[in-house]
């Protein structure tokens, strides 16, 4: 049996309990709202920069590709006419096919040489810091500068390439590397492999240094050879680094311009003209800016599709299980 005092105090206690129960919720909601506003304020500058320097130029480029913009003078909207002309332009198709061939040739050697360099310098043995710097130095100097240096060394009768190769019987002393399609493509592929392998080395070495040494010790206890440790331990744990290195290599090959413009100028004829050089020639030599922009938009789409395919094929096991 309850007393009058208990009857009077129970509603007050229940009322205080209900207020106490609601207070954390109100505080939590206010904190979540403040966090949301803070997050929006923090990402606003990045969104503004991306919109100003990426989205707007991309949208404007798409608009230009739908016109006959002559770079100088009035222009008219032509719709998809430029894209229709691209499909039937033999020079554009040749430049795309040559870019695909060039990409297929250099991607493998860049990765293999970069991986070998990373294996060489990943340990703390004497001289690893020197070799790491020496291997990465070509990428630091820059492709344009080294292309001019290569142009001088590939000159017949005066370049170091002919002198050295003639001494070991691999070439004549007056071999003209830049005026022959096969020789020019070979020289550029070797040159680009030497230039870009250093970046691949750094990307792979960063992943190798994060692999616990206990895994290699356990593999040695099980009797694994060096190759088995690389195949069973290193490569599976480097899947993301490998994917990044290959994607950067493929995108860089599709955007190749400096080495061809400096060493061969797209020649002989237009046999070594990559797609970016074709875009340059159409835009700033022929003044067909709308037509060239249509080719650039098509190139962006192709690179996006290939990069997405690489991401899909090179995703690791955790991402595959998460999708399932």
C-alpha angles and dihedrals in degrees: 000000000000127000125227089253092057092048091053096046100045097071090049091052092047090048091052090048093052091050091048090049092052097045098073090049092053092046092047092050092050091049091050091050091049090049091051092050091047091050092050091050091050095050095041095086091049092048090048092050093047091047093048100043103027115021098038095047090046092051091045090050090054089052092049090051088060093057137063091241106177095194089237119047137013123331136202134211110252102169116213095347093110092054090048090053091049092060091055098039108107093195093054091047090049091051091050092049092047090050090051090050092048091048092050092050100048102035096072098045092045091055096043094047091044091050092049090050091049091051090050097051102031094087125073095243120139113284097018092119091052094049091045090055094043093050093048096042096085091059090050094051092056138243098257094053093046092046090060089048091050090049090058094046093049094055113119117250093005109046125095092230094066092042095053096040092047090054091057094039099249098115143007122262092246101043111150103215101178100050098055120074098220096041093045093050091047093049093047093048092051091046094049092047089055090047101046102035090081093063091049088050092055093048093049095041090054089058094043092055090056094057111102114245089223089075092058091045091052090049090051090052088054089053098253118165124227092263092048090052091051093046099041102033114018103040097046091050092047095055095114093044090048091049091051093047093049094046092050090047094050094046091048091051092050089051094048112144116126099063094048095042093050101037104036107002085224093301166182079064104317097316094117098037112130121205095259090056089050089053090049093049093049094046104040104021103035093027092226094139097160093049092046091049090053088056090049092052090049089051092051090052092049092048090049092052093048093046091050090050090051092050090051096047096043099044114127129244095264092057091048092051091046091054090051 
